[in-house]
Amino acid sequence: MQRESKNNRKRSLKLEYLTWIEAEKVLKDYEVVMIPLGARTKEHGPHLPLNNDWVMAEYLAERVAAEVSVMVMPTLQYGYYPSFLEYPGSISIGLETFKELVKDICVSMSGYGVKKFYVLNTGVSTVLGLRPAADELRKLGIEMRYTDILESGRGAEEGLMEQEGGTHADESETSMMLYINPEMVDMKKAVKDYHPLGGRGLTRDPVNKDAGVYSASGVFGDATLATLEKGRNAVEVRIRYIVDELREFILEKNADL
């Protein structure tokens, strides 16, 4: 059931494929439960599908779990993404609902002896719910950490990405998907759409500057500059960042846990 790898590290397991009897036996053997988080219905411009973040989360989780011993939860496919609701198909759940969802998952699993959780986060606005969730869980004796997806790739992208700015369906994210799953990307439809002035989130309204940052396409940046090689670098650096965070978290001894 739980074969050892060549370096005597127990392999990661996916919780959903276990019976409850198997879960009871093995959960105690894992220091950290990893919860991938990636929107399955969120716009990513005209060149990427709505499930972009879900595909990314699944890929990153698979790669990370191959290097670090964790129990892997099913990928959360809904989250707090209010910035994209003007683009059909995009779904966001409320901030409080999202925060409580993450908390409830961790609290439920903590009943089986798990006290450490790591959310492999592929979003930006999701941090607004993850941060207070972590604070509230800590008061219950549960430690939850999460990926800062922008910080995780900063070192790789400085000096590599050529766009003047952007954070969504842009040069970086499109490059990553060219590396992760190139068949998903339609570079013939990739565009540059970068208008840095405006309010929070993106808007299709070119007149109302308070509605958000204007983007007719849903892109914030320059997707036309994306390449597979840039994506390889951005993805591999992020994997190393997440692996290092997880290894440190696993070894960390906290008297409050």
Secondary structure, DSSP 8 states (H G I E B T S, - for coil): ---B-TTS-B--EEGGGS-HHHHHHHGGG-S-EEEEE--SS--BTTTB-TTHHHHHHHHHHHHHHTTS--EE---B-----GGGTTSTT-----HHHHHHHHHHHHHHHHTTT--EEEEEE--STTHHHHHHHHHHHHTTT-EEEE--HHHHTHHHHTTT--SSS--BSSHHHHHHHHHH-GGG--GGG--EE----BSSSEES-SS-GGG-EE-SSS-BEEGGG--HHHHHHHHHHHHHHHHHHHHHHHH---TT-
